[in-house]
Every structure is written in structure tokens, then in C-alpha cells.
Amino acid sequence: MSNNTELREMSDEQLDATATEAAQTLFRLRFQSQSERLNTPSEIRKNRRLIARIKTIQTERQKATS
């Protein structure tokens, strides 16, 4: 996964793409957790936190431009 410095170095388009990919992965993991047993249940938490980090960075950038 990406850490905060890697995320902050990304452009807005890259952040959007990463957030979309993480949201799709999170959906698949949630679906899989309900239908069968997950090999790594911690992946759900990691994806949720990644999405939260991305949204935080996007909000900070929006406030900086305002």
C-alpha cells in the first residue's frame, strides 16, 4: 500500500484513480467476506484507511486552493 508521502506526491488524477481502485477492492472484499471466508480479513481495514487518507488529502488540497 501507499504511505502518506507517496499519496501526497500523486496528482489529483492519480489520487482519484487510486481511490476508485481501493473502493472497488473494498467492495469485492466485503462481498467475499459475506459469501465465504477471507484469507486476510485485515485487508478490509487497510482499504478503508487508504480511502480515508486519500479523501483527507483531497480535502486539504481543496481548502488550500480556496
Backbone as XML, in Angstrom:
<?xml version="1.0"?>
<chain id="A" units="angstrom">
  <residue number="1" name="MET">
    <atom name="N" x="0.830" y="-1.183" z="0.000"/>
    <atom name="CA" x="0.000" y="0.000" z="0.000"/>
    <atom name="C" x="0.874" y="1.246" z="0.000"/>
  </residue>
  <residue number="2" name="SER">
    <atom name="N" x="0.238" y="2.348" z="-0.234"/>
    <atom name="CA" x="0.923" y="3.628" z="-0.294"/>
    <atom name="C" x="0.941" y="4.272" z="1.081"/>
  </residue>
  <residue number="3" name="ASN">
    <atom name="N" x="2.069" y="4.892" z="1.389"/>
    <atom name="CA" x="2.080" y="5.640" z="2.635"/>
    <atom name="C" x="1.725" y="7.093" z="2.336"/>
  </residue>
  <residue number="4" name="ASN">
    <atom name="N" x="1.661" y="7.899" z="3.358"/>
    <atom name="CA" x="1.178" y="9.272" z="3.202"/>
    <atom name="C" x="2.041" y="10.097" z="2.260"/>
  </residue>
  <residue number="5" name="THR">
    <atom name="N" x="3.354" y="9.958" z="2.330"/>
    <atom name="CA" x="4.214" y="10.761" z="1.458"/>
    <atom name="C" x="4.023" y="10.379" z="0.002"/>
  </residue>
  <residue number="6" name="GLU">
    <atom name="N" x="3.849" y="9.095" z="-0.283"/>
    <atom name="CA" x="3.604" y="8.670" z="-1.668"/>
    <atom name="C" x="2.273" y="9.206" z="-2.159"/>
  </residue>
  <residue number="7" name="LEU">
    <atom name="N" x="1.266" y="9.199" z="-1.300"/>
    <atom name="CA" x="-0.047" y="9.708" z="-1.678"/>
    <atom name="C" x="0.000" y="11.210" z="-1.930"/>
  </residue>
  <residue number="8" name="ARG">
    <atom name="N" x="0.742" y="11.942" z="-1.108"/>
    <atom name="CA" x="0.820" y="13.394" z="-1.269"/>
    <atom name="C" x="1.574" y="13.784" z="-2.534"/>
  </residue>
  <residue number="9" name="GLU">
    <atom name="N" x="2.461" y="12.935" z="-3.017"/>
    <atom name="CA" x="3.208" y="13.216" z="-4.235"/>
    <atom name="C" x="2.383" y="12.948" z="-5.493"/>
  </residue>
  <residue number="10" name="MET">
    <atom name="N" x="1.277" y="12.242" z="-5.366"/>
    <atom name="CA" x="0.440" y="11.916" z="-6.516"/>
    <atom name="C" x="-0.338" y="13.141" z="-6.983"/>
  </residue>
  <residue number="11" name="SER">
    <atom name="N" x="-0.658" y="13.144" z="-8.266"/>
    <atom name="CA" x="-1.512" y="14.205" z="-8.808"/>
    <atom name="C" x="-2.957" y="13.912" z="-8.424"/>
  </residue>
  <residue number="12" name="ASP">
    <atom name="N" x="-3.824" y="14.886" z="-8.691"/>
    <atom name="CA" x="-5.242" y="14.723" z="-8.366"/>
    <atom name="C" x="-5.854" y="13.555" z="-9.136"/>
  </residue>
  <residue number="13" name="GLU">
    <atom name="N" x="-5.465" y="13.399" z="-10.395"/>
    <atom name="CA" x="-5.995" y="12.308" z="-11.220"/>
    <atom name="C" x="-5.542" y="10.953" z="-10.689"/>
  </residue>
  <residue number="14" name="GLN">
    <atom name="N" x="-4.279" y="10.883" z="-10.268"/>
    <atom name="CA" x="-3.777" y="9.625" z="-9.713"/>
    <atom name="C" x="-4.479" y="9.283" z="-8.410"/>
  </residue>
  <residue number="15" name="LEU">
    <atom name="N" x="-4.746" y="10.296" z="-7.588"/>
    <atom name="CA" x="-5.461" y="10.055" z="-6.334"/>
    <atom name="C" x="-6.865" y="9.546" z="-6.608"/>
  </residue>
  <residue number="16" name="ASP">
    <atom name="N" x="-7.537" y="10.154" z="-7.586"/>
    <atom name="CA" x="-8.879" y="9.699" z="-7.945"/>
    <atom name="C" x="-8.860" y="8.249" z="-8.402"/>
  </residue>
  <residue number="17" name="ALA">
    <atom name="N" x="-7.885" y="7.898" z="-9.229"/>
    <atom name="CA" x="-7.783" y="6.526" z="-9.731"/>
    <atom name="C" x="-7.489" y="5.548" z="-8.600"/>
  </residue>
  <residue number="18" name="THR">
    <atom name="N" x="-6.612" y="5.929" z="-7.696"/>
    <atom name="CA" x="-6.285" y="5.068" z="-6.559"/>
    <atom name="C" x="-7.487" y="4.893" z="-5.644"/>
  </residue>
  <residue number="19" name="ALA">
    <atom name="N" x="-8.242" y="5.962" z="-5.419"/>
    <atom name="CA" x="-9.426" y="5.873" z="-4.573"/>
    <atom name="C" x="-10.479" y="4.981" z="-5.209"/>
  </residue>
  <residue number="20" name="THR">
    <atom name="N" x="-10.665" y="5.104" z="-6.515"/>
    <atom name="CA" x="-11.637" y="4.261" z="-7.220"/>
    <atom name="C" x="-11.236" y="2.796" z="-7.139"/>
  </residue>
  <residue number="21" name="GLU">
    <atom name="N" x="-9.961" y="2.534" z="-7.352"/>
    <atom name="CA" x="-9.467" y="1.154" z="-7.286"/>
    <atom name="C" x="-9.632" y="0.578" z="-5.881"/>
  </residue>
  <residue number="22" name="ALA">
    <atom name="N" x="-9.325" y="1.376" z="-4.867"/>
    <atom name="CA" x="-9.457" y="0.916" z="-3.477"/>
    <atom name="C" x="-10.917" y="0.673" z="-3.121"/>
  </residue>
  <residue number="23" name="ALA">
    <atom name="N" x="-11.816" y="1.515" z="-3.623"/>
    <atom name="CA" x="-13.240" y="1.328" z="-3.350"/>
    <atom name="C" x="-13.754" y="0.046" z="-4.007"/>
  </residue>
  <residue number="24" name="GLN">
    <atom name="N" x="-13.298" y="-0.230" z="-5.214"/>
    <atom name="CA" x="-13.702" y="-1.466" z="-5.889"/>
    <atom name="C" x="-13.156" y="-2.693" z="-5.165"/>
  </residue>
  <residue number="25" name="THR">
    <atom name="N" x="-11.920" y="-2.601" z="-4.712"/>
    <atom name="CA" x="-11.326" y="-3.708" z="-3.956"/>
    <atom name="C" x="-12.077" y="-3.921" z="-2.650"/>
  </residue>
  <residue number="26" name="LEU">
    <atom name="N" x="-12.422" y="-2.820" z="-1.974"/>
    <atom name="CA" x="-13.170" y="-2.920" z="-0.726"/>
    <atom name="C" x="-14.522" y="-3.575" z="-0.952"/>
  </residue>
  <residue number="27" name="PHE">
    <atom name="N" x="-15.198" y="-3.222" z="-2.037"/>
    <atom name="CA" x="-16.489" y="-3.835" z="-2.357"/>
    <atom name="C" x="-16.328" y="-5.338" z="-2.546"/>
  </residue>
  <residue number="28" name="ARG">
    <atom name="N" x="-15.311" y="-5.738" z="-3.323"/>
    <atom name="CA" x="-15.087" y="-7.165" z="-3.552"/>
    <atom name="C" x="-14.765" y="-7.900" z="-2.257"/>
  </residue>
  <residue number="29" name="LEU">
    <atom name="N" x="-13.963" y="-7.281" z="-1.405"/>
    <atom name="CA" x="-13.608" y="-7.913" z="-0.131"/>
    <atom name="C" x="-14.825" y="-8.065" z="0.775"/>
  </residue>
  <residue number="30" name="ARG">
    <atom name="N" x="-15.671" y="-7.041" z="0.820"/>
    <atom name="CA" x="-16.882" y="-7.129" z="1.645"/>
    <atom name="C" x="-17.810" y="-8.218" z="1.115"/>
  </residue>
  <residue number="31" name="PHE">
    <atom name="N" x="-17.956" y="-8.265" z="-0.180"/>
    <atom name="CA" x="-18.802" y="-9.283" z="-0.796"/>
    <atom name="C" x="-18.238" y="-10.667" z="-0.498"/>
  </residue>
  <residue number="32" name="GLN">
    <atom name="N" x="-16.933" y="-10.808" z="-0.630"/>
    <atom name="CA" x="-16.286" y="-12.093" z="-0.381"/>
    <atom name="C" x="-16.393" y="-12.480" z="1.089"/>
  </residue>
  <residue number="33" name="SER">
    <atom name="N" x="-16.308" y="-11.501" z="1.984"/>
    <atom name="CA" x="-16.382" y="-11.832" z="3.408"/>
    <atom name="C" x="-17.760" y="-12.339" z="3.793"/>
  </residue>
  <residue number="34" name="GLN">
    <atom name="N" x="-18.792" y="-11.890" z="3.090"/>
    <atom name="CA" x="-20.141" y="-12.352" z="3.383"/>
    <atom name="C" x="-20.432" y="-13.716" z="2.767"/>
  </residue>
  <residue number="35" name="SER">
    <atom name="N" x="-19.835" y="-13.992" z="1.635"/>
    <atom name="CA" x="-20.141" y="-15.243" z="0.942"/>
    <atom name="C" x="-19.197" y="-16.379" z="1.321"/>
  </residue>
  <residue number="36" name="GLU">
    <atom name="N" x="-17.970" y="-16.035" z="1.681"/>
    <atom name="CA" x="-17.008" y="-17.065" z="2.074"/>
    <atom name="C" x="-16.003" y="-16.457" z="3.034"/>
  </residue>
  <residue number="37" name="ARG">
    <atom name="N" x="-15.113" y="-17.269" z="3.492"/>
    <atom name="CA" x="-14.137" y="-16.805" z="4.466"/>
    <atom name="C" x="-12.962" y="-16.116" z="3.768"/>
  </residue>
  <residue number="38" name="LEU">
    <atom name="N" x="-12.550" y="-14.970" z="4.303"/>
    <atom name="CA" x="-11.412" y="-14.241" z="3.742"/>
    <atom name="C" x="-10.103" y="-14.834" z="4.246"/>
  </residue>
  <residue number="39" name="ASN">
    <atom name="N" x="-9.097" y="-14.820" z="3.381"/>
    <atom name="CA" x="-7.772" y="-15.271" z="3.792"/>
    <atom name="C" x="-7.104" y="-14.233" z="4.690"/>
  </residue>
  <residue number="40" name="THR">
    <atom name="N" x="-7.314" y="-12.969" z="4.346"/>
    <atom name="CA" x="-6.720" y="-11.884" z="5.127"/>
    <atom name="C" x="-7.795" y="-10.848" z="5.462"/>
  </residue>
  <residue number="41" name="PRO">
    <atom name="N" x="-8.469" y="-10.996" z="6.579"/>
    <atom name="CA" x="-9.517" y="-10.050" z="6.960"/>
    <atom name="C" x="-9.003" y="-8.630" z="7.182"/>
  </residue>
  <residue number="42" name="SER">
    <atom name="N" x="-7.727" y="-8.479" z="7.449"/>
    <atom name="CA" x="-7.178" y="-7.136" z="7.685"/>
    <atom name="C" x="-7.151" y="-6.288" z="6.418"/>
  </residue>
  <residue number="43" name="GLU">
    <atom name="N" x="-7.313" y="-6.883" z="5.257"/>
    <atom name="CA" x="-7.326" y="-6.131" z="4.005"/>
    <atom name="C" x="-8.498" y="-5.160" z="3.954"/>
  </residue>
  <residue number="44" name="ILE">
    <atom name="N" x="-9.618" y="-5.513" z="4.559"/>
    <atom name="CA" x="-10.772" y="-4.610" z="4.584"/>
    <atom name="C" x="-10.395" y="-3.329" z="5.318"/>
  </residue>
  <residue number="45" name="ARG">
    <atom name="N" x="-9.775" y="-3.453" z="6.461"/>
    <atom name="CA" x="-9.367" y="-2.294" z="7.254"/>
    <atom name="C" x="-8.327" y="-1.464" z="6.500"/>
  </residue>
  <residue number="46" name="LYS">
    <atom name="N" x="-7.382" y="-2.129" z="5.859"/>
    <atom name="CA" x="-6.345" y="-1.407" z="5.115"/>
    <atom name="C" x="-6.942" y="-0.583" z="3.988"/>
  </residue>
  <residue number="47" name="ASN">
    <atom name="N" x="-7.906" y="-1.144" z="3.271"/>
    <atom name="CA" x="-8.531" y="-0.414" z="2.168"/>
    <atom name="C" x="-9.381" y="0.748" z="2.676"/>
  </residue>
  <residue number="48" name="ARG">
    <atom name="N" x="-10.099" y="0.545" z="3.776"/>
    <atom name="CA" x="-10.886" y="1.637" z="4.350"/>
    <atom name="C" x="-9.987" y="2.799" z="4.756"/>
  </residue>
  <residue number="49" name="ARG">
    <atom name="N" x="-8.868" y="2.479" z="5.361"/>
    <atom name="CA" x="-7.945" y="3.526" z="5.802"/>
    <atom name="C" x="-7.274" y="4.223" z="4.626"/>
  </residue>
  <residue number="50" name="LEU">
    <atom name="N" x="-6.979" y="3.472" z="3.568"/>
    <atom name="CA" x="-6.394" y="4.074" z="2.369"/>
    <atom name="C" x="-7.371" y="5.076" z="1.754"/>
  </residue>
  <residue number="51" name="ILE">
    <atom name="N" x="-8.633" y="4.695" z="1.665"/>
    <atom name="CA" x="-9.649" y="5.598" z="1.124"/>
    <atom name="C" x="-9.757" y="6.847" z="2.000"/>
  </residue>
  <residue number="52" name="ALA">
    <atom name="N" x="-9.719" y="6.676" z="3.299"/>
    <atom name="CA" x="-9.806" y="7.816" z="4.215"/>
    <atom name="C" x="-8.608" y="8.739" z="4.053"/>
  </residue>
  <residue number="53" name="ARG">
    <atom name="N" x="-7.411" y="8.185" z="3.892"/>
    <atom name="CA" x="-6.217" y="9.011" z="3.683"/>
    <atom name="C" x="-6.334" y="9.824" z="2.400"/>
  </residue>
  <residue number="54" name="ILE">
    <atom name="N" x="-6.801" y="9.173" z="1.341"/>
    <atom name="CA" x="-6.937" y="9.857" z="0.052"/>
    <atom name="C" x="-7.950" y="10.992" z="0.161"/>
  </residue>
  <residue number="55" name="LYS">
    <atom name="N" x="-9.076" y="10.728" z="0.801"/>
    <atom name="CA" x="-10.099" y="11.772" z="0.943"/>
    <atom name="C" x="-9.590" y="12.929" z="1.786"/>
  </residue>
  <residue number="56" name="THR">
    <atom name="N" x="-8.796" y="12.639" z="2.798"/>
    <atom name="CA" x="-8.218" y="13.690" z="3.631"/>
    <atom name="C" x="-7.284" y="14.572" z="2.818"/>
  </residue>
  <residue number="57" name="ILE">
    <atom name="N" x="-6.447" y="13.962" z="2.015"/>
    <atom name="CA" x="-5.514" y="14.725" z="1.177"/>
    <atom name="C" x="-6.276" y="15.562" z="0.157"/>
  </residue>
  <residue number="58" name="GLN">
    <atom name="N" x="-7.317" y="14.998" z="-0.445"/>
    <atom name="CA" x="-8.114" y="15.749" z="-1.407"/>
    <atom name="C" x="-8.794" y="16.936" z="-0.751"/>
  </residue>
  <residue number="59" name="THR">
    <atom name="N" x="-9.302" y="16.760" z="0.465"/>
    <atom name="CA" x="-9.942" y="17.859" z="1.189"/>
    <atom name="C" x="-8.932" y="18.943" z="1.532"/>
  </residue>
  <residue number="60" name="GLU">
    <atom name="N" x="-7.729" y="18.549" z="1.948"/>
    <atom name="CA" x="-6.700" y="19.528" z="2.262"/>
    <atom name="C" x="-6.332" y="20.341" z="1.036"/>
  </residue>
  <residue number="61" name="ARG">
    <atom name="N" x="-6.241" y="19.688" z="-0.115"/>
    <atom name="CA" x="-5.905" y="20.384" z="-1.355"/>
    <atom name="C" x="-7.013" y="21.351" z="-1.759"/>
  </residue>
  <residue number="62" name="GLN">
    <atom name="N" x="-8.254" y="20.953" z="-1.567"/>
    <atom name="CA" x="-9.376" y="21.837" z="-1.910"/>
    <atom name="C" x="-9.393" y="23.064" z="-1.024"/>
  </residue>
  <residue number="63" name="LYS">
    <atom name="N" x="-9.122" y="22.877" z="0.257"/>
    <atom name="CA" x="-9.114" y="24.005" z="1.190"/>
    <atom name="C" x="-7.938" y="24.925" z="0.906"/>
  </residue>
  <residue number="64" name="ALA">
    <atom name="N" x="-6.827" y="24.381" z="0.450"/>
    <atom name="CA" x="-5.663" y="25.202" z="0.148"/>
    <atom name="C" x="-5.891" y="26.085" z="-1.066"/>
  </residue>
  <residue number="65" name="THR">
    <atom name="N" x="-6.677" y="25.603" z="-2.023"/>
    <atom name="CA" x="-6.943" y="26.395" z="-3.225"/>
    <atom name="C" x="-8.040" y="27.421" z="-3.007"/>
  </residue>
  <residue number="66" name="SER">
    <atom name="N" x="-8.831" y="27.242" z="-1.990"/>
    <atom name="CA" x="-9.953" y="28.180" z="-1.737"/>
    <atom name="C" x="-9.499" y="29.465" z="-1.121"/>
  </residue>
</chain>
